[in-house]
C-alpha cells in the first residue's frame, strides 16, 4: 500500500495544483481508501488478461481499448462509505494509457502512464465537473451522439440552441462567432465548431483544452468556471 499512497499524493496533488482546485486546496479533503486485491491491474479483454481485483476495473469498455471503467459500482460505494465523500476516484495500478469518468458517479485513471497527470485532470472533469469531451471526429455524424435541436446539458459544449445559457459573456467583443480554428484565435474564448465527438453542429469554447487533448495541462476558462461552480455547490456556497 505504500505505492498506492504515493500514487494518490502524486496524482491528486497534480489536480489540486491546477485551477480552479488550487483556489480551494485547503478546503478539499482527499481520503486514500486501502482495499487490497488478490491480484494487481485491470482486465484487458482484448489481450485475454483478467485479474481478480476489488474494483474489477477493465479496459475495452464499449470495445474501446483505452476506455477504462468498472461495472461494480456497488463495491466502490461500499468501500467509499467508510469516509465522507462527494466523488469516488479509482486509481488503477497500471502503466497503460486509459481512464473514464461519469458525472456524480466516479472517476477512473491509471497510476503510472506518462500521461497520467493530464488524463487524471480530464477524467476528473467528467466525474466531478460534468464536463463534456471536446474532441471530435470529422467522420462521425452529429446526430449520432447529440440531438442538435436541443442544448446539451454539459456546460462546455453548445448546439447554439440556448447558447445564452453557456459562455457568451466570456467572449471578447470583436471575436467572430463561429470562431475560426486558426492561430489568431489560439488561447481565446470563442465559439469553435467541433466538440462532443463530432465536427459539425457542436461548438466548444477554445481551440484546445484539457477536455479536448493531452496538450494543455489544465482546463480552459469556461471549464474552470463550470468546475468552480461545482466546487462551490459541494461547499454549500
Secondary structure as GFF3:
##gff-version 3
##sequence-region A 1 237
A	DSSP	alpha_helix	2	16	.	.	.	ID=ss1
A	DSSP	three_ten_helix	21	27	.	.	.	ID=ss2
A	DSSP	three_ten_helix	45	47	.	.	.	ID=ss3
A	DSSP	beta_strand	57	58	.	.	.	ID=ss4
A	DSSP	three_ten_helix	61	63	.	.	.	ID=ss5
A	DSSP	beta_strand	69	70	.	.	.	ID=ss6
A	DSSP	alpha_helix	73	80	.	.	.	ID=ss7
A	DSSP	beta_strand	88	92	.	.	.	ID=ss8
A	DSSP	beta_strand	99	102	.	.	.	ID=ss9
A	DSSP	beta_strand	106	110	.	.	.	ID=ss10
A	DSSP	alpha_helix	116	127	.	.	.	ID=ss11
A	DSSP	beta_strand	136	137	.	.	.	ID=ss12
A	DSSP	three_ten_helix	142	144	.	.	.	ID=ss13
A	DSSP	beta_strand	157	158	.	.	.	ID=ss14
A	DSSP	three_ten_helix	163	165	.	.	.	ID=ss15
A	DSSP	three_ten_helix	168	170	.	.	.	ID=ss16
A	DSSP	three_ten_helix	183	185	.	.	.	ID=ss17
A	DSSP	beta_strand	192	195	.	.	.	ID=ss18
A	DSSP	beta_strand	197	204	.	.	.	ID=ss19
A	DSSP	alpha_helix	221	234	.	.	.	ID=ss20
###
